[in-house]
Amino acid sequence: MGTYVADFETTTKIEDCRVWAYAVCEVGNTDNVIIGTSIDEFMEWCENSGNSKVFFHNLKFDSQFIIYWLFKHGFKHATKETRATKTFTTLISDKGLYYAIEVIFYLNGKKVRKVTFQDSLKLIPLSVSKIAKSFKLPEGKLEIDYARHDNLPPGSPLTPEEEEYIKRDVQIVAHAVEYFYSQGLTKMTIGSCALEEYKKTIKKNNFKRYFPPPQYH
């Protein structure tokens, strides 16, 4: 099971809003970057990625394209109890905060082929450009013409500048995720990481003594 960072580039036209490029970067091996030009290619990669975890930096935006693709291809929303082949579960708060999406491509007993999407923005609450500056990364965020593909057909080839732009974005976040994980900060949010570190500081048994579960009568 690998850990990756992914990103979508999308058109800006409401009547034709689609993914025109995607990139995937392996956490811990940022030279391993895959770039493509359609969400179909991306979801095929996900299905064959070996039960991986894939971070998006602002999952709420990118997941709209993923969820649309899932429904369009016959997937159904499920709960943990009703998971099955071609279903997906979501972890979304009542305030519309997106934390994770798990997509089940195949499930038979203990055999499962899935991908878990997670929001790296909840773990690293900084913009991509601020991550690059804060971590003093050699890769800085670039700029492109975001509307160029609005008037191009789906699957149009990317320019070298566009490839470098989307590659740079996923590499920057992948560097940050790798650092957080190397420090043992592997929880879903920065808040839960802080709580876990606090528990370790005062010892978990003391935490239960200082903060006992509420008693309901």
Disulfide bonds with the S-S distance in Angstrom:
none
